[in-house]
């Protein structure tokens, strides 16, 4: 399984919604997702790391260095990100 790198910003309602989707989907349908390494980066705290990645909107997800999603999320978007992380290496 691959690491998910998620860029967020404090106070971002889309980021909060994305994190709620993570929790809800993991608890109800995909307990295996709890094992996926997930690094959540506040772009204001880790500015250098954020600046090293090509994105404009948050939340933004990278899986194994590849941008999978950027901007407001739906349940399907979160599922797509975790599916990419769970895929064979």
JOTAZI-V334185 format. One record per backbone hydrogen bond with DSSP energy under -1.0 kcal/mol. NH is the residue of the N-H (numbers start at 0). CO is the residue of the C=O. If there is no record, write none. Layout:
BEGIN
nh co
NH CO
NH CO
END
This chain:
BEGIN
nh co
1 84
3 36
4 61
5 38
6 59
7 40
11 8
15 11
16 12
17 13
18 14
19 15
20 16
21 17
22 18
23 19
24 20
25 21
26 22
27 23
28 24
29 24
32 29
33 30
34 31
35 32
38 3
40 5
42 7
44 41
45 41
49 45
50 46
51 47
52 49
54 52
59 6
60 68
61 4
62 65
63 2
65 62
67 60
68 60
70 58
77 73
78 74
79 75
80 76
81 77
82 78
83 79
84 80
85 81
END
